[in-house]
Amino acid sequence: MEMEDGRRVNHLPPGFRFCPTDEELVLHFLYPKSLRLPCYSNIIPELDLHRLHPWELDGKALMSGKRYFFFSQKMENRVLENGYWKQLEMEEPIFSGGSGKVGVKKLFEFYIGGAPFGMKTNWVMQEYHLCNWGSAFSSHYPKTKGIRKLDSNKWVLCKVEEHKGNAQSFNYSDEDGSELSCLDEMFLSLDDDLDDISSSHFL
C-alpha cells in the first residue's frame, strides 16, 4: 500500500489483522505475484533477503502482530553481511482442498556470524514455495490458463518472527484459533533451547 506522497505503508491499520492460512498465502498471494497479476499480493512488499537482517524488517515488511511478511526472489543461499539463515532438514507440503499439492513450506533459523560456526538467535522464518502449476491454480484463476508463467520459479513468500520466552508458554494454535501443523509447532518451539539471546546485542 502506498500513500499519496509515495511512502510505503507496511503496517496494518488499527483493528485489522493479517492472519492467512498457508493455503491462502500460496493461492491468493504467492501465485498471483508469480504471474504478475494485480491482486492482494500488492499489500506485501518485495524485499532483498540478502540485505536485511531480521531485526531490520520493521517498517519495511508487512507487519501483523509480531510477524513480518514479504516477497523475496528465490535464491540458493541466504547469507547476509553479519549472519545467515540456516535451513532445517524438513519441509511441509501445502494442499488446496481436493486440488492437490500447491506449495511447500520450508523452515529456517537465523545465525549471527559466519557459517557454519554462527551463533543461533531466536529469529525464525517460514519460506513458501510454489509447486504444481496445474488444476489447483487454474480452478481459482481460470483466465490464467495457458499464459506464460514468467516468474514461476522466481518468487518466494517469507514469514519471519522473533520468539521470546519459554516455548512452553505457547499454545499451539494460530492467532485465528486454528490448529497448527507439525512444522508450525516446531516453528513455535525452536527457542526451547535458546539462552534468551537478544538481537540488540549485535547491532
C-alpha positions as a Markdown table, in Angstrom:
| # | Residue | x | y | z |
|---|---|---|---|---|
| 1 | Met | 0.0 | 0.0 | 0.0 |
| 2 | Glu | 1.3 | 3.5 | -0.8 |
| 3 | Met | 0.3 | 6.9 | 0.4 |
| 4 | Glu | -0.2 | 9.9 | -1.9 |
| 5 | Asp | 3.4 | 11.1 | -1.3 |
| 6 | Gly | 4.7 | 7.7 | -2.4 |
| 7 | Arg | 5.7 | 6.5 | 1.1 |
| 8 | Arg | 5.0 | 2.8 | 1.6 |
| 9 | Val | 2.8 | 1.7 | 4.5 |
| 10 | Asn | 3.6 | -1.8 | 5.6 |
| 11 | His | 1.7 | -1.8 | 9.0 |
| 12 | Leu | -2.0 | -2.6 | 9.0 |
| 13 | Pro | -4.4 | 0.0 | 10.4 |
| 14 | Pro | -5.7 | -0.4 | 14.0 |
| 15 | Gly | -8.3 | -3.2 | 14.2 |
| 16 | Phe | -7.0 | -5.1 | 11.1 |
| 17 | Arg | -5.2 | -8.4 | 11.3 |
| 18 | Phe | -3.4 | -10.3 | 8.6 |
| 19 | Cys | -3.8 | -14.0 | 9.6 |
| 20 | Pro | -3.9 | -16.0 | 6.3 |
| 21 | Thr | -3.6 | -19.8 | 6.3 |
| 22 | Asp | -0.8 | -21.5 | 4.4 |
| 23 | Glu | -3.2 | -22.3 | 1.6 |
| 24 | Glu | -4.3 | -18.7 | 1.4 |
| 25 | Leu | -0.7 | -17.4 | 1.3 |
| 26 | Val | 0.1 | -19.6 | -1.6 |
| 27 | Leu | -3.2 | -19.3 | -3.6 |
| 28 | His | -4.0 | -15.7 | -3.1 |
| 29 | Phe | -0.6 | -14.0 | -2.7 |
| 30 | Leu | 2.3 | -16.1 | -4.0 |
| 31 | Tyr | 0.6 | -17.4 | -7.1 |
| 32 | Pro | -0.7 | -14.0 | -8.3 |
| 33 | Lys | 2.7 | -12.5 | -7.5 |
| 34 | Ser | 4.4 | -15.1 | -9.7 |
| 35 | Leu | 2.0 | -14.4 | -12.6 |
| 36 | Arg | 2.3 | -10.6 | -12.1 |
| 37 | Leu | -1.5 | -10.4 | -11.5 |
| 38 | Pro | -3.0 | -7.3 | -9.9 |
| 39 | Cys | -4.2 | -8.9 | -6.7 |
| 40 | Tyr | -3.9 | -8.9 | -2.9 |
| 41 | Ser | -0.2 | -9.6 | -3.3 |
| 42 | Asn | 0.3 | -5.8 | -3.6 |
| 43 | Ile | 0.0 | -5.3 | 0.1 |
| 44 | Ile | 3.1 | -7.5 | 0.7 |
| 45 | Pro | 6.3 | -5.7 | -0.3 |
| 46 | Glu | 9.3 | -7.0 | -2.2 |
| 47 | Leu | 12.5 | -7.1 | -0.1 |
| 48 | Asp | 16.0 | -8.4 | -0.7 |
| 49 | Leu | 16.7 | -11.1 | 1.8 |
| 50 | His | 20.4 | -10.7 | 1.4 |
| 51 | Arg | 20.3 | -7.0 | 2.5 |
| 52 | Leu | 18.1 | -7.1 | 5.6 |
| 53 | His | 18.8 | -8.7 | 8.9 |
| 54 | Pro | 15.6 | -9.9 | 10.6 |
| 55 | Trp | 15.6 | -7.1 | 13.2 |
| 56 | Glu | 15.7 | -4.6 | 10.2 |
| 57 | Leu | 12.4 | -5.7 | 8.8 |
| 58 | Asp | 10.3 | -3.3 | 10.9 |
| 59 | Gly | 8.9 | -0.5 | 8.7 |
| 60 | Lys | 9.8 | -2.4 | 5.6 |
| 61 | Ala | 7.9 | -5.7 | 5.6 |
| 62 | Leu | 4.2 | -6.1 | 6.1 |
| 63 | Met | 3.8 | -6.4 | 9.9 |
| 64 | Ser | 0.8 | -8.2 | 11.6 |
| 65 | Gly | 1.1 | -8.8 | 15.3 |
| 66 | Lys | 4.7 | -10.0 | 15.8 |
| 67 | Arg | 5.1 | -11.4 | 12.3 |
| 68 | Tyr | 6.7 | -9.9 | 9.2 |
| 69 | Phe | 5.6 | -10.9 | 5.7 |
| 70 | Phe | 7.5 | -10.1 | 2.5 |
| 71 | Phe | 8.3 | -11.4 | -1.0 |
| 72 | Ser | 11.9 | -12.3 | -1.9 |
| 73 | Gln | 13.4 | -13.6 | -5.1 |
| 74 | Lys | 14.3 | -17.3 | -4.8 |
| 75 | Met | 18.0 | -17.8 | -4.0 |
| 76 | Glu | 20.4 | -20.6 | -3.5 |
| 77 | Asn | 22.0 | -19.2 | -0.3 |
| 78 | Arg | 20.7 | -16.8 | 2.4 |
| 79 | Val | 23.9 | -15.3 | 3.6 |
| 80 | Leu | 23.9 | -11.7 | 4.9 |
| 81 | Glu | 26.6 | -9.3 | 5.9 |
| 82 | Asn | 26.5 | -10.3 | 9.6 |
| 83 | Gly | 24.8 | -13.7 | 9.6 |
| 84 | Tyr | 22.9 | -16.3 | 7.6 |
| 85 | Trp | 19.6 | -18.2 | 7.5 |
| 86 | Lys | 20.1 | -21.9 | 8.1 |
| 87 | Gln | 17.6 | -24.3 | 6.7 |
| 88 | Leu | 16.3 | -27.1 | 8.8 |
| 89 | Glu | 16.2 | -30.6 | 7.3 |
| 90 | Met | 12.4 | -30.7 | 6.9 |
| 91 | Glu | 9.7 | -29.2 | 4.8 |
| 92 | Glu | 5.9 | -29.5 | 4.7 |
| 93 | Pro | 3.6 | -29.7 | 1.7 |
| 94 | Ile | 0.7 | -27.3 | 1.3 |
| 95 | Phe | -2.6 | -28.6 | -0.1 |
| 96 | Ser | -5.7 | -26.9 | -1.5 |
| 97 | Gly | -8.8 | -28.9 | -0.7 |
| 98 | Gly | -9.1 | -31.7 | -3.2 |
| 99 | Ser | -7.0 | -30.0 | -5.8 |
| 100 | Gly | -3.7 | -31.5 | -4.6 |
| 101 | Lys | -0.4 | -30.1 | -3.6 |
| 102 | Val | 0.1 | -26.4 | -4.4 |
| 103 | Gly | 3.1 | -25.4 | -2.3 |
| 104 | Val | 5.9 | -26.3 | 0.1 |
| 105 | Lys | 6.9 | -24.6 | 3.3 |
| 106 | Lys | 10.5 | -24.6 | 4.5 |
| 107 | Leu | 11.8 | -23.6 | 7.9 |
| 108 | Phe | 15.0 | -21.5 | 8.7 |
| 109 | Glu | 16.8 | -20.2 | 11.8 |
| 110 | Phe | 18.9 | -17.1 | 11.8 |
| 111 | Tyr | 22.6 | -17.3 | 13.0 |
| 112 | Ile | 24.9 | -14.4 | 13.8 |
| 113 | Gly | 28.4 | -14.7 | 12.3 |
| 114 | Gly | 29.8 | -16.9 | 9.5 |
| 115 | Ala | 28.7 | -20.4 | 8.6 |
| 116 | Pro | 29.0 | -23.0 | 9.9 |
| 117 | Phe | 30.1 | -21.5 | 13.3 |
| 118 | Gly | 27.5 | -18.8 | 13.8 |
| 119 | Met | 25.5 | -18.2 | 17.0 |
| 120 | Lys | 21.8 | -19.2 | 16.8 |
| 121 | Thr | 19.3 | -16.4 | 17.5 |
| 122 | Asn | 15.6 | -16.6 | 18.3 |
| 123 | Trp | 14.6 | -15.4 | 14.8 |
| 124 | Val | 12.9 | -18.0 | 12.6 |
| 125 | Met | 11.5 | -17.9 | 9.1 |
| 126 | Gln | 9.0 | -19.9 | 7.1 |
| 127 | Glu | 9.5 | -19.7 | 3.4 |
| 128 | Tyr | 6.7 | -20.6 | 1.0 |
| 129 | His | 7.4 | -22.0 | -2.5 |
| 130 | Leu | 5.0 | -22.8 | -5.3 |
| 131 | Cys | 4.6 | -26.2 | -7.0 |
| 132 | Asn | 2.0 | -27.9 | -9.2 |
| 133 | Trp | 1.0 | -25.4 | -11.8 |
| 134 | Gly | -2.0 | -27.5 | -12.8 |
| 135 | Ser | -5.6 | -27.7 | -12.0 |
| 136 | Ala | -5.2 | -26.5 | -8.4 |
| 137 | Phe | -4.4 | -23.0 | -9.6 |
| 138 | Ser | -6.5 | -22.9 | -12.8 |
| 139 | Ser | -9.6 | -23.7 | -10.8 |
| 140 | His | -9.1 | -20.5 | -8.8 |
| 141 | Tyr | -7.8 | -18.4 | -11.7 |
| 142 | Pro | -9.4 | -19.8 | -14.9 |
| 143 | Lys | -8.4 | -16.8 | -17.0 |
| 144 | Thr | -4.7 | -17.5 | -16.5 |
| 145 | Lys | -4.8 | -21.0 | -18.1 |
| 146 | Gly | -2.2 | -21.2 | -20.8 |
| 147 | Ile | -0.5 | -17.9 | -20.2 |
| 148 | Arg | 3.3 | -17.8 | -19.9 |
| 149 | Lys | 4.4 | -18.1 | -16.3 |
| 150 | Leu | 7.4 | -15.8 | -16.4 |
| 151 | Asp | 8.1 | -15.7 | -12.7 |
| 152 | Ser | 7.0 | -19.2 | -11.8 |
| 153 | Asn | 10.3 | -20.0 | -10.1 |
| 154 | Lys | 11.4 | -16.5 | -9.2 |
| 155 | Trp | 9.4 | -15.6 | -6.0 |
| 156 | Val | 9.0 | -17.0 | -2.5 |
| 157 | Leu | 6.9 | -15.6 | 0.3 |
| 158 | Cys | 8.6 | -15.2 | 3.7 |
| 159 | Lys | 7.1 | -15.1 | 7.2 |
| 160 | Val | 9.6 | -14.0 | 9.9 |
| 161 | Glu | 9.1 | -14.0 | 13.6 |
| 162 | Glu | 11.2 | -13.5 | 16.7 |
| 163 | His | 10.4 | -15.9 | 19.5 |
| 164 | Lys | 10.7 | -14.8 | 23.2 |
| 165 | Gly | 10.3 | -16.6 | 26.5 |
| 166 | Asn | 9.9 | -20.3 | 27.2 |
| 167 | Ala | 8.4 | -22.4 | 24.4 |
| 168 | Gln | 6.1 | -24.0 | 27.0 |
| 169 | Ser | 4.3 | -20.7 | 27.3 |
| 170 | Phe | 3.0 | -21.0 | 23.7 |
| 171 | Asn | -0.4 | -22.5 | 22.9 |
| 172 | Tyr | 0.0 | -24.4 | 19.7 |
| 173 | Ser | -2.8 | -22.7 | 17.8 |
| 174 | Asp | -2.5 | -19.8 | 15.4 |
| 175 | Glu | -3.8 | -16.3 | 16.0 |
| 176 | Asp | -7.1 | -17.2 | 14.3 |
| 177 | Gly | -7.6 | -20.2 | 16.6 |
| 178 | Ser | -6.9 | -22.8 | 14.0 |
| 179 | Glu | -4.8 | -25.8 | 14.8 |
| 180 | Leu | -1.2 | -25.7 | 13.7 |
| 181 | Ser | 0.7 | -28.3 | 11.6 |
| 182 | Cys | 3.7 | -30.1 | 13.0 |
| 183 | Leu | 6.0 | -27.7 | 11.2 |
| 184 | Asp | 4.2 | -24.7 | 12.7 |
| 185 | Glu | 4.5 | -26.3 | 16.1 |
| 186 | Met | 8.3 | -26.7 | 15.5 |
| 187 | Phe | 8.3 | -23.1 | 14.3 |
| 188 | Leu | 7.0 | -22.0 | 17.7 |
| 189 | Ser | 9.1 | -24.3 | 19.8 |
| 190 | Leu | 12.5 | -23.6 | 18.3 |
| 191 | Asp | 13.6 | -21.3 | 21.1 |
| 192 | Asp | 13.2 | -24.0 | 23.7 |
| 193 | Asp | 17.0 | -24.4 | 23.9 |
| 194 | Leu | 17.9 | -20.7 | 23.5 |
| 195 | Asp | 19.6 | -18.6 | 26.2 |
| 196 | Asp | 17.3 | -15.7 | 25.6 |
| 197 | Ile | 19.6 | -14.1 | 23.0 |
| 198 | Ser | 18.7 | -10.5 | 22.3 |
| 199 | Ser | 19.3 | -9.3 | 18.8 |
| 200 | Ser | 20.0 | -5.8 | 20.1 |
| 201 | His | 23.4 | -7.1 | 21.4 |
| 202 | Phe | 24.5 | -7.5 | 17.8 |
| 203 | Leu | 23.5 | -4.1 | 16.4 |
